[in-house]
Amino acid sequence: MTFREICKKQVVQTVNGTCLGRVDDLVMDETGRRIQAFVLYGAPKMFGLMGREPDLMIPVDKVKMFGVDVLLVETDEQKRERQAGDWKNWLKELFAAD
């Protein structure tokens, strides 16, 4: 399986069925022969101008199965869902007087 094929798969938790996203990058060992973890980049803040949410690192030992369309993982990592009022909090932080 190629990296491009892995990136097309959705990463889904087996515990609660939550879709965490897609694989964006890999962490390799020093020799470059083995994958140590899959990286899912965090969601961009304000179209990427204000950085990103924290990335998710899923170790290879947490992968339970490579399906046709999904990568099933057994992890308790949580992808932060944006709330409706998040932009208001962001504006308050941006314009807060120091």
VMD Tcl script that draws the C-alpha trace (Angstrom):
set ca {
  {0.00 0.00 0.00}
  {1.37 3.42 -0.92}
  {1.28 6.59 1.15}
  {-1.14 8.12 -1.35}
  {-3.56 5.20 -0.87}
  {-3.35 5.56 2.92}
  {-4.12 9.30 2.67}
  {-7.40 8.56 0.85}
  {-8.73 6.52 3.79}
  {-10.80 7.96 6.65}
  {-9.37 7.32 10.13}
  {-12.16 5.99 12.38}
  {-12.09 5.08 16.07}
  {-13.34 1.59 16.84}
  {-14.47 2.63 20.34}
  {-17.18 5.11 19.35}
  {-17.11 5.32 15.53}
  {-15.79 8.88 15.47}
  {-14.16 9.93 12.21}
  {-10.87 11.68 13.05}
  {-10.05 12.75 9.50}
  {-7.49 11.58 6.98}
  {-3.78 10.78 7.29}
  {-1.65 13.80 6.35}
  {1.86 12.65 7.22}
  {3.92 9.77 8.60}
  {6.51 9.51 11.35}
  {9.28 7.13 10.27}
  {12.08 5.55 12.29}
  {15.68 6.66 11.82}
  {16.37 4.20 9.02}
  {13.18 5.11 7.19}
  {12.06 1.52 6.94}
  {9.18 1.44 9.41}
  {6.26 3.71 10.11}
  {6.02 4.71 13.77}
  {2.90 6.89 13.67}
  {0.29 8.49 11.44}
  {-0.18 12.26 11.69}
  {-3.53 14.00 11.21}
  {-3.10 17.76 10.94}
  {-5.30 19.97 13.09}
  {-8.02 22.12 11.56}
  {-6.88 25.57 10.39}
  {-7.91 28.59 12.45}
  {-9.27 31.56 10.52}
  {-8.39 30.05 7.12}
  {-4.90 29.17 8.36}
  {-3.96 32.75 9.21}
  {-4.01 32.06 12.95}
  {-2.29 28.68 12.84}
  {-3.84 25.29 13.38}
  {-5.42 23.15 16.06}
  {-3.01 20.58 17.58}
  {-2.11 17.64 15.35}
  {-3.18 14.10 16.22}
  {-0.46 11.44 16.35}
  {-1.74 7.88 16.05}
  {0.92 5.24 16.84}
  {1.02 2.27 14.49}
  {0.31 -0.14 17.35}
  {-3.12 1.53 17.77}
  {-4.14 0.61 14.19}
  {-6.46 -2.38 14.27}
  {-7.33 -2.79 10.58}
  {-6.79 -1.32 7.15}
  {-10.20 -1.45 5.48}
  {-11.11 -0.68 1.90}
  {-12.18 2.88 2.72}
  {-11.16 3.31 6.37}
  {-8.28 2.92 8.75}
  {-9.67 1.58 12.05}
  {-7.79 2.71 15.15}
  {-8.27 1.97 18.83}
  {-7.35 5.21 20.56}
  {-8.93 7.69 22.92}
  {-7.65 10.73 20.98}
  {-10.34 13.33 20.47}
  {-10.56 15.63 17.51}
  {-11.76 19.01 18.72}
  {-15.04 19.93 17.12}
  {-15.62 23.61 16.49}
  {-18.46 25.10 18.45}
  {-20.79 27.72 17.00}
  {-19.42 30.48 19.25}
  {-15.71 29.74 18.74}
  {-15.20 32.75 16.46}
  {-16.49 35.04 19.22}
  {-13.95 33.66 21.68}
  {-11.23 34.02 19.07}
  {-12.14 37.68 18.52}
  {-12.09 38.34 22.27}
  {-8.61 36.80 22.54}
  {-7.38 38.69 19.48}
  {-8.51 42.12 20.68}
  {-7.96 41.60 24.41}
  {-5.91 44.38 25.97}
  {-2.68 43.14 27.53}
}
mol new
graphics top color blue
foreach p $ca { graphics top sphere $p radius 0.5 }
foreach p [lrange $ca 0 end-1] q [lrange $ca 1 end] { graphics top cylinder $p $q radius 0.2 }
display resetview
